Amino acid sequence: IKNMHNDGGSRFVAPSPATLEALTGKDVHKYGTELSHSFTPDAQKPAFSIYSANLKGAYSDKVKDLVRTFAFIDLGEKDQPAAAVVYDQLVKKQPDFDTFWQVTTLVTPEMSGDDLILTSFRQDESLRGKMLLRMVKPAPAKRKLEILSGKDSLNVFGKIYQAPANRPEAHGSRVMFKSLEKNAAQEFFCTMNLYTQDQSPLPLKTAESASCF
């Protein structure tokens, strides 16, 4: 395929599998390996669920290892419905490779101290929901935050990826946390608190030990 560019994310897969066997039987499609999963107390409505996968297969050999663990907590409240945490453990081939943790949104995010507030709403704007995103690790002093909105969001490391003007993503935002640490092994750990437009995010405290957050 001519004129293809890597946007800095996962490797490009050209073949389009026509069958399930073609999808599961070729290494080119193997983006990740499940490490563990759990939920409780009920499969249909779990109060807590967690999933962990090694995603190094989604990238070129610049990534030696990448484990993502995602935990979701159902808080059971109408106006404070849920919280989540995302923990990425990355090992790079070369320590000086720049690393970014990114989230995209259709509405320009707001800053609240070192935190971000992301907004989502129905097309008629009758109901708005918010999410407070807190990047716990790397700490503010060890990262750089950049919010790219509108036309700037289409510029990916110097290459313009033009979305159709009539599509919402053409006017969205990309939030990029860049680690300033030059280590082969790096971590990104963030929390997400979902709440309705009339509420405030829940208070949050985090602690880290040798074995867990």
C-alpha positions as CSV (number, residue, x, y, z in Angstrom):
1,I,0.0,0.0,0.0
2,K,1.5,3.3,-1.1
3,N,1.9,6.4,1.1
4,M,1.1,4.7,4.4
5,H,2.4,6.4,7.5
6,N,2.8,5.1,11.1
7,D,1.0,7.5,13.5
8,G,3.1,6.4,16.4
9,G,0.6,3.9,17.6
10,S,0.2,0.2,17.0
11,R,1.6,-1.6,13.9
12,F,-0.4,-1.5,10.7
13,V,-2.0,-4.8,9.7
14,A,-2.8,-5.0,5.9
15,P,-4.7,-8.3,5.5
16,S,-8.4,-8.3,6.2
17,P,-9.4,-11.8,7.4
18,A,-12.5,-13.2,5.7
19,T,-13.1,-16.0,8.3
20,L,-12.6,-16.6,12.0
21,E,-10.0,-19.2,11.2
22,A,-8.0,-16.6,9.1
23,L,-8.2,-14.2,12.0
24,T,-7.1,-16.6,14.8
25,G,-4.7,-18.6,12.7
26,K,-2.1,-16.0,11.7
27,D,0.4,-14.3,14.0
28,V,0.0,-11.0,12.1
29,H,-3.4,-10.6,13.8
30,K,-2.2,-11.5,17.3
31,Y,-2.3,-8.1,19.1
32,G,-2.3,-9.4,22.6
33,T,-2.5,-12.2,25.1
34,E,-4.9,-12.4,28.1
35,L,-3.1,-12.6,31.4
36,S,-5.9,-12.6,33.9
37,H,-9.5,-11.6,34.4
38,S,-12.0,-11.6,37.3
39,F,-15.4,-10.2,38.3
40,T,-17.6,-10.3,41.3
41,P,-20.2,-11.2,42.4
42,D,-22.3,-11.7,39.3
43,A,-21.3,-12.0,35.6
44,Q,-24.3,-10.0,34.4
45,K,-23.9,-7.1,36.8
46,P,-20.5,-7.3,38.5
47,A,-19.7,-4.8,41.2
48,F,-16.1,-5.1,40.3
49,S,-14.3,-6.4,37.2
50,I,-10.6,-6.5,36.2
51,Y,-8.8,-7.5,33.0
52,S,-5.1,-7.7,32.3
53,A,-3.5,-8.4,28.9
54,N,0.0,-8.3,27.4
55,L,-0.3,-6.1,24.3
56,K,3.3,-6.1,23.0
57,G,2.1,-8.0,19.9
58,A,0.2,-4.8,18.8
59,Y,3.5,-2.9,18.3
60,S,6.8,-3.3,16.5
61,D,9.9,-4.5,18.2
62,K,10.4,-1.0,19.7
63,V,8.1,-2.3,22.5
64,K,9.6,-5.2,24.4
65,D,6.7,-5.6,26.7
66,L,3.4,-3.8,27.5
67,V,0.9,-5.0,30.1
68,R,-2.4,-3.1,30.5
69,T,-4.6,-3.8,33.5
70,F,-8.0,-2.2,33.6
71,A,-10.3,-2.3,36.6
72,F,-14.0,-1.1,36.6
73,I,-16.0,-0.5,39.8
74,D,-19.8,-0.1,39.7
75,L,-20.6,2.4,42.5
76,G,-24.3,1.7,42.3
77,E,-25.3,5.4,42.4
78,K,-27.3,7.2,39.7
79,D,-25.3,10.4,39.9
80,Q,-22.0,8.7,40.7
81,P,-22.2,5.5,38.7
82,A,-18.7,4.2,38.3
83,A,-15.0,4.5,38.7
84,A,-12.1,2.9,36.8
85,V,-8.3,2.6,36.9
86,V,-5.9,1.9,34.1
87,Y,-2.4,0.7,34.8
88,D,0.2,0.3,31.9
89,Q,3.6,-1.3,32.4
90,L,5.8,-0.6,29.5
91,V,9.3,-1.9,28.6
92,K,11.0,-0.1,25.6
93,K,13.7,-1.4,23.4
94,Q,15.6,1.9,23.8
95,P,15.3,4.0,26.9
96,D,15.4,7.3,24.9
97,F,12.2,6.5,23.0
98,D,9.5,9.1,23.8
99,T,6.4,7.5,25.3
100,F,2.9,9.0,25.4
101,W,-0.4,8.0,27.1
102,Q,-3.3,9.4,25.1
103,V,-7.1,9.7,25.4
104,T,-9.4,11.3,22.8
105,T,-12.6,13.2,23.4
106,L,-15.2,14.9,21.2
107,V,-15.5,17.9,23.7
108,T,-12.5,20.0,24.6
109,P,-11.3,18.9,28.1
110,E,-11.2,21.3,31.1
111,M,-8.3,21.5,33.6
112,S,-8.9,21.2,37.3
113,G,-5.5,21.6,38.9
114,D,-3.4,18.7,37.6
115,D,-6.6,16.8,36.8
116,L,-8.6,16.7,33.6
117,I,-12.4,16.9,33.3
118,L,-13.8,15.2,30.2
119,T,-17.4,15.8,29.1
120,S,-19.9,13.6,27.1
121,F,-23.5,14.5,26.2
122,R,-26.4,13.4,24.2
123,Q,-26.9,14.8,20.7
124,D,-29.7,17.0,22.0
125,E,-27.6,18.0,25.0
126,S,-30.4,17.0,27.4
127,L,-28.0,15.1,29.7
128,R,-24.3,15.6,30.2
129,G,-21.9,13.3,31.9
130,K,-18.4,14.0,33.2
131,M,-15.3,12.1,33.9
132,L,-12.4,13.3,36.1
133,L,-9.1,11.8,34.8
134,R,-6.2,11.9,37.2
135,M,-2.8,10.7,36.1
136,V,-1.2,9.4,39.2
137,K,2.0,8.1,37.7
138,P,4.1,9.7,36.3
139,A,3.7,12.5,38.7
140,P,3.1,16.1,37.3
141,A,6.8,16.9,37.7
142,K,7.8,13.9,35.6
143,R,5.4,14.4,32.7
144,K,4.3,16.9,30.1
145,L,0.6,17.4,29.3
146,E,-0.5,18.6,25.9
147,I,-4.1,19.1,24.7
148,L,-4.6,19.2,20.9
149,S,-8.0,20.4,19.7
150,G,-9.6,21.1,16.4
151,K,-7.1,21.2,13.5
152,D,-4.2,20.6,15.9
153,S,-5.7,17.2,16.9
154,L,-5.3,16.0,13.3
155,N,-1.5,16.6,13.4
156,V,0.2,13.4,14.5
157,F,3.9,14.0,14.9
158,G,4.0,16.1,11.8
159,K,1.6,14.0,9.6
160,I,-1.9,15.4,9.0
161,Y,-4.7,12.8,9.3
162,Q,-7.7,14.7,7.9
163,A,-11.1,13.5,9.2
164,P,-14.2,14.4,7.2
165,A,-15.4,17.8,8.3
166,N,-18.9,16.6,8.9
167,R,-17.7,14.0,11.4
168,P,-17.5,14.8,15.2
169,E,-13.9,13.5,15.4
170,A,-12.8,16.3,13.0
171,H,-13.4,18.7,15.8
172,G,-12.4,16.6,18.8
173,S,-9.4,16.7,21.1
174,R,-6.4,14.5,21.9
175,V,-5.0,14.6,25.4
176,M,-1.4,13.5,25.5
177,F,0.7,12.7,28.6
178,K,4.4,12.5,27.7
179,S,6.7,10.9,30.2
180,L,9.9,12.9,30.8
181,E,11.7,9.9,32.2
182,K,14.3,8.2,30.0
183,N,14.0,4.7,31.5
184,A,13.5,1.4,29.6
185,A,10.7,0.5,32.0
186,Q,7.9,3.0,32.5
187,E,4.5,3.1,34.2
188,F,1.3,5.0,33.5
189,F,-1.3,4.8,36.2
190,C,-4.6,6.8,36.1
191,T,-8.0,6.9,37.7
192,M,-11.3,7.8,36.2
193,N,-14.3,9.0,38.2
194,L,-17.7,9.2,36.3
195,Y,-20.4,11.5,37.5
196,T,-23.4,13.5,36.2
197,Q,-23.3,17.2,35.3
198,D,-24.9,18.3,38.6
199,Q,-22.5,16.4,40.8
200,S,-18.9,16.7,41.8
201,P,-16.2,14.0,41.5
202,L,-15.7,11.8,44.5
203,P,-12.7,12.4,46.8
204,L,-9.7,10.3,45.9
205,K,-6.6,9.1,47.7
206,T,-4.0,6.8,46.2
207,A,-1.1,4.9,47.8
208,E,1.6,2.8,46.4
209,S,3.5,-0.1,47.9
210,A,6.1,-2.5,46.6
211,S,3.4,-4.8,45.3
212,C,0.3,-2.8,44.5
213,F,-1.5,0.6,44.2
